[in-house]
Each structure stands twice: as C-alpha cells, then as structure tokens.
Amino acid sequence: MKSYKTVNGLRRSIASLKAQGRRIAFIPTMGALHEGHISLVRMAVQDGCEAVVSIFVNPSQFNNQEDLAHYPRMPEKDSQLLVRAGCSLLFIPSVEEVYPPGLDVSLHIDLEGKDQVMEGVFRPGHFKGMLEVVKRLLDIVEPDFLYMGQKDFQQYSLVAHMLRMLNLSPVLRIGETLREPDGLAMSSRNLRLTPEFRQKAPVIFRALNHARAQLPLIPVSKIQEECLSMIAAEGLKPEYFELVDGNSLTAVSDPARHPNVVACVACWAGAVRLIDNLVLKP
C-alpha cells in the first residue's frame, strides 16, 4: 500500500493504475477505522478493483466543534488495518490540500428535502459539508466505484441523489451494516462510549428489531412511541426514531403504501451521539 498526502501524488499513482487497465474503487472515511470500513475495502478487492481509501476528518460537516475536537484519530493503526485488507492507495490530506485557497466547492442542487429531515434537523449544515467533501474527493480520485456503508443511511441516500443530479460516473455500492455480537452497529464513535453506556447501547438495535416485528401489527405512531420508550428506559436520550420511505426519506404513516420502509434512529449515550437504521420492508 502506498500513502499520499498530496493530490498530485495520489493522482499520478491512480493514473498509472488506470493505464494498466485497473478499475478504481474509492472508500472515503474519517479514520478510526473498524471492521465496517475494512469490509468495504475487502468488497472492493473481491470485486477486482484497486481500493483507494481516504482518511480526512472534514471540519465542514461538524456542526459541533467539540465533537470535531474529540473525534478519534489513529492513523498508524488505520494504516495497518488497510494493509491487511488489501488497500492499494491511502490518501491522508490536510485541510489545505482538500480545500486550497480560492477553490469553490459549493454545490447547487435540489436535494428535494432529503437533507431537511432526521439528521438534517439536529445537525444543521452537516449534509452540505458532507456532500461538498464527497464531491471534492470524487473529483480528485475519479473512481469507477464508490463504496459506502448502510449504517449512514441518510448520508448515502443523499450521495446517491447527488450522483444522479450531477450525472457523475462512479457506481455507488453499499456494504451492509456490521454489528458487534450484542447488536451495536460498528462505529468510530463507539470508542468514546463509557463502559456503562457501551453496555446499554445495544438497546438501539433491540428497538429497531421491535419496530420491524410490530410494523404489520400496530400504527406507526405507536411503534415510534414504544421504541423511544425502550431507548429512554436504558438511560439513553433519543433525538428521533423515524419510519421513512427508503427512497424519498419522507415519513411513513401507512406502511402498506410504501414498498420500502426504513427505521432510522439517533440518540445520545452520555456524551456520544449514535445513529443506526434497519430496513423494515421489504
């Protein structure tokens, strides 16, 4: 695996691989890698691609500066994991390298309200920063495929929307959410959980499964009420528990009218904010 801090160095290496007829798969991350990230690298390698991974903690998608300051950074450990997974190229740029002075990275596309619900309500500006940095990184890497994880359901839904609206060429591929044995979705933020909240956090997945079991039986409002109560009873502070259409991200009131229903949740486990989701239908 080769590592680069500059755009020019990375592009030269990618150009060499493309000249050899190699397909490029890109996995953008903010580091503190876990098995969920690594599974995407393995997927790319198994698909016959050269895996390019970026580690960049993007300041523009943090609406909470304390969260940015405390986001875990462990580049040496990350590099070791990537080498074992078969990653070809690692890109670890500075903020100035990604956003050089004078570069306009603003996007002007209609997100059809998909950025205004769930995470958009509680993290204003997050999706603007996320989409801008993903577009910027795609412009740098120019991959054939873009790999993302299902855990960030709203995020990859918006990225898919951006790809369509801008007619961008990378094919988006989604890796399933990987979980700890007790059901907690793997996340870099799990490293910050206290032992007490680490023990309690699996209630999130139990609530999601409860929603799936109850979907055909009781009204959506009742499902939400019961799931929020389950999470709060463990001492976590829920922000939302929404059942949404998997395509439009609009709230679902009658599941029979939607072929694709996804339950999405966000809550605070002490000082750590966790998100998760589960496809309820089909």
C-alpha positions as CSV (number, residue, x, y, z in Angstrom):
1,M,0.0,0.0,0.0
2,K,1.2,3.5,-0.9
3,S,0.3,6.5,1.1
4,Y,-0.1,10.1,-0.1
5,K,-0.7,13.5,1.5
6,T,-0.9,15.4,-1.8
7,V,-3.5,15.4,-4.5
8,N,-0.8,15.4,-7.2
9,G,1.0,12.4,-5.8
10,L,-2.3,10.4,-5.5
11,R,-3.4,11.3,-9.0
12,R,-0.1,10.2,-10.5
13,S,-0.5,6.8,-8.8
14,I,-4.1,6.4,-9.9
15,A,-3.3,7.4,-13.4
16,S,-0.6,4.6,-13.5
17,L,-3.2,2.0,-12.3
18,K,-5.7,3.2,-14.9
19,A,-3.1,2.9,-17.6
20,Q,-2.7,-0.7,-16.7
21,G,-6.5,-1.2,-17.1
22,R,-7.2,-1.4,-13.4
23,R,-10.6,-0.3,-12.0
24,I,-10.6,2.1,-9.1
25,A,-12.8,1.8,-6.1
26,F,-13.0,4.7,-3.6
27,I,-13.9,4.4,0.1
28,P,-14.0,7.8,1.8
29,T,-13.6,7.7,5.6
30,M,-12.8,9.9,8.6
31,G,-10.4,7.3,10.1
32,A,-10.7,5.5,13.4
33,L,-11.4,2.5,11.1
34,H,-13.4,-0.5,12.3
35,E,-14.5,-3.7,10.6
36,G,-17.3,-1.9,8.8
37,H,-14.8,0.2,6.9
38,I,-12.5,-2.7,6.3
39,S,-15.3,-4.8,4.9
40,L,-15.8,-2.2,2.2
41,V,-12.1,-2.4,1.3
42,R,-12.5,-6.2,1.1
43,M,-15.6,-5.9,-1.1
44,A,-13.7,-3.6,-3.5
45,V,-10.8,-6.0,-3.7
46,Q,-13.1,-9.0,-4.2
47,D,-14.8,-7.1,-7.0
48,G,-11.5,-6.9,-8.7
49,C,-10.8,-3.2,-8.0
50,E,-7.8,-1.3,-6.7
51,A,-9.0,0.1,-3.3
52,V,-8.3,3.8,-2.7
53,V,-9.1,4.9,0.9
54,S,-9.1,8.5,2.1
55,I,-8.8,9.5,5.8
56,F,-10.0,13.0,6.2
57,V,-11.8,14.5,9.2
58,N,-13.7,17.1,7.3
59,P,-14.3,20.2,9.5
60,S,-17.2,21.5,7.4
61,Q,-19.5,18.6,8.3
62,F,-19.2,19.1,12.0
63,N,-21.8,21.5,13.5
64,N,-20.4,20.8,16.9
65,Q,-16.8,21.9,17.3
66,E,-16.3,19.8,20.5
67,D,-17.3,16.7,18.5
68,L,-14.7,17.6,15.9
69,A,-12.0,18.1,18.5
70,H,-12.8,14.8,20.2
71,Y,-13.2,12.7,17.0
72,P,-10.8,9.8,17.4
73,R,-7.6,9.9,15.2
74,M,-5.3,6.9,14.9
75,P,-3.6,6.9,11.5
76,E,-0.9,4.3,12.3
77,K,-3.5,1.7,13.4
78,D,-5.7,2.6,10.5
79,S,-2.8,2.0,8.1
80,Q,-2.1,-1.4,9.5
81,L,-5.7,-2.5,9.1
82,L,-5.8,-1.2,5.5
83,V,-2.6,-3.0,4.5
84,R,-4.0,-6.3,5.8
85,A,-7.3,-5.7,3.9
86,G,-5.5,-5.2,0.6
87,C,-5.9,-1.5,0.2
88,S,-3.8,-0.2,-2.7
89,L,-3.6,3.6,-2.0
90,L,-4.2,5.6,1.1
91,F,-4.9,9.4,0.9
92,I,-4.3,11.4,4.1
93,P,-4.6,15.0,3.1
94,S,-4.5,18.2,5.1
95,V,-7.5,20.6,5.1
96,E,-5.5,22.9,2.8
97,E,-4.9,20.2,0.3
98,V,-8.5,19.3,0.0
99,Y,-9.7,22.9,0.2
100,P,-6.9,25.0,-1.4
101,P,-7.5,28.8,-1.2
102,G,-9.8,30.1,-3.9
103,L,-11.3,26.8,-4.8
104,D,-15.1,27.0,-4.9
105,V,-16.6,23.6,-3.7
106,S,-20.1,24.8,-3.3
107,L,-22.9,22.7,-4.7
108,H,-26.2,24.0,-6.1
109,I,-28.5,21.0,-6.5
110,D,-32.1,20.4,-5.4
111,L,-31.9,17.8,-2.6
112,E,-35.7,17.5,-2.6
113,G,-35.9,18.0,1.2
114,K,-33.9,14.8,1.9
115,D,-31.4,17.0,3.8
116,Q,-34.0,18.6,6.0
117,V,-35.3,15.5,7.9
118,M,-33.8,13.4,10.7
119,E,-30.1,14.2,10.8
120,G,-30.7,17.5,8.9
121,V,-32.9,18.7,11.8
122,F,-30.4,18.0,14.5
123,R,-27.1,18.7,12.6
124,P,-27.7,21.8,10.5
125,G,-25.1,22.2,7.8
126,H,-23.8,18.6,8.2
127,F,-25.1,17.4,4.8
128,K,-23.9,20.5,3.0
129,G,-20.3,19.8,4.2
130,M,-20.6,16.1,3.6
131,L,-21.7,16.4,0.0
132,E,-19.2,19.1,-0.8
133,V,-16.3,17.0,0.5
134,V,-17.5,13.8,-1.2
135,K,-17.8,15.7,-4.5
136,R,-14.3,17.2,-4.0
137,L,-12.8,13.8,-3.2
138,L,-14.5,12.2,-6.2
139,D,-13.1,14.9,-8.4
140,I,-9.6,14.1,-7.0
141,V,-9.8,10.3,-7.2
142,E,-12.1,9.9,-10.3
143,P,-13.1,6.4,-9.3
144,D,-15.1,3.8,-11.2
145,F,-16.9,2.8,-8.0
146,L,-17.8,4.5,-4.7
147,Y,-18.3,2.2,-1.6
148,M,-20.2,3.3,1.4
149,G,-21.8,1.6,4.4
150,Q,-25.5,1.2,5.1
151,K,-25.2,2.5,8.7
152,D,-25.2,6.0,7.4
153,F,-28.5,5.5,5.5
154,Q,-29.4,9.2,5.0
155,Q,-25.9,10.1,4.1
156,Y,-25.5,7.5,1.3
157,S,-29.1,8.3,0.1
158,L,-28.0,11.9,-0.4
159,V,-24.8,10.9,-2.1
160,A,-26.8,8.7,-4.5
161,H,-29.1,11.7,-5.1
162,M,-26.1,13.9,-5.9
163,L,-24.6,11.3,-8.3
164,R,-27.8,11.3,-10.2
165,M,-28.4,15.0,-10.2
166,L,-24.8,15.8,-11.4
167,N,-24.7,12.8,-13.7
168,L,-21.5,11.6,-12.1
169,S,-19.9,8.4,-13.4
170,P,-19.0,6.4,-10.2
171,V,-21.3,3.4,-9.4
172,L,-22.4,3.5,-5.8
173,R,-22.1,0.2,-3.9
174,I,-23.4,-0.2,-0.4
175,G,-22.0,-2.6,2.2
176,E,-24.3,-3.9,5.0
177,T,-24.1,-2.6,8.5
178,L,-21.7,-4.7,10.5
179,R,-22.5,-5.2,14.2
180,E,-20.9,-6.2,17.4
181,P,-22.1,-9.6,18.8
182,D,-24.7,-7.7,21.0
183,G,-26.1,-5.9,18.0
184,L,-24.5,-2.5,18.4
185,A,-23.6,-1.0,15.0
186,M,-19.9,-0.7,14.5
187,S,-18.9,3.0,14.6
188,S,-15.8,5.0,15.2
189,R,-17.7,6.8,17.9
190,N,-18.1,3.6,19.9
191,L,-14.5,4.1,21.1
192,R,-15.8,7.1,23.1
193,L,-18.5,5.2,25.0
194,T,-18.1,4.8,28.7
195,P,-18.3,1.2,29.9
196,E,-21.7,1.9,31.3
197,F,-23.2,3.2,28.1
198,R,-21.4,0.6,26.0
199,Q,-23.4,-2.0,27.9
200,K,-26.6,-0.1,27.4
201,A,-26.2,1.0,23.8
202,P,-27.4,-2.3,22.2
203,V,-30.9,-1.3,23.1
204,I,-30.8,0.7,19.9
205,F,-30.8,-2.4,17.8
206,R,-33.4,-4.1,20.0
207,A,-35.7,-1.1,19.4
208,L,-35.1,-1.4,15.6
209,N,-36.0,-5.1,15.7
210,H,-39.0,-4.3,17.7
211,A,-40.1,-1.9,15.1
212,R,-39.7,-4.5,12.4
213,A,-41.7,-7.0,14.4
214,Q,-44.5,-4.6,15.1
215,L,-44.8,-3.0,11.6
216,P,-47.7,-5.1,10.4
217,L,-49.5,-5.1,13.7
218,I,-49.8,-1.6,15.2
219,P,-49.8,2.0,13.9
220,V,-46.6,3.7,13.1
221,S,-47.1,6.3,15.9
222,K,-47.4,3.5,18.4
223,I,-44.2,1.8,17.1
224,Q,-42.3,5.1,17.5
225,E,-43.7,5.6,21.0
226,E,-42.7,2.1,22.1
227,C,-39.2,2.3,20.6
228,L,-38.4,5.7,22.0
229,S,-39.6,4.4,25.4
230,M,-37.3,1.4,25.1
231,I,-34.3,3.5,24.4
232,A,-35.0,6.1,27.1
233,A,-35.6,3.3,29.7
234,E,-31.9,2.4,29.4
235,G,-30.8,5.9,30.1
236,L,-30.1,7.0,26.6
237,K,-31.6,10.2,25.2
238,P,-33.3,9.7,21.9
239,E,-33.4,12.5,19.3
240,Y,-35.6,10.8,16.8
241,F,-37.0,7.4,15.8
242,E,-38.5,7.7,12.4
243,L,-40.0,5.3,9.9
244,V,-39.3,6.7,6.4
245,D,-39.8,5.8,2.8
246,G,-36.4,4.3,1.7
247,N,-36.4,6.3,-1.5
248,S,-37.8,9.7,-0.7
249,L,-36.9,9.8,3.1
250,T,-40.4,11.1,3.8
251,A,-42.2,10.0,6.9
252,V,-44.3,6.9,6.6
253,S,-47.8,6.8,8.2
254,D,-49.3,3.9,6.3
255,P,-46.6,1.2,5.6
256,A,-48.9,-0.6,3.1
257,R,-48.5,2.4,0.7
258,H,-44.7,2.2,0.7
259,P,-42.7,-0.7,-0.9
260,N,-39.6,0.2,1.1
261,V,-39.7,1.3,4.7
262,V,-36.6,2.0,6.9
263,A,-36.4,2.8,10.6
264,C,-33.8,5.4,11.5
265,V,-32.7,6.4,15.0
266,A,-30.4,8.8,16.7
267,C,-29.7,9.1,20.4
268,W,-27.2,10.2,22.9
269,A,-25.4,7.7,25.0
270,G,-23.9,10.0,27.6
271,A,-21.7,12.4,25.6
272,V,-21.7,10.3,22.4
273,R,-24.2,10.5,19.7
274,L,-25.1,7.3,18.0
275,I,-27.1,6.6,14.8
276,D,-28.5,3.4,13.3
277,N,-31.1,2.1,10.9
278,L,-32.8,-1.1,9.8
279,V,-34.8,-1.9,6.7
280,L,-38.2,-3.0,7.8
281,K,-39.7,-3.6,4.4
282,P,-39.3,-5.5,2.1
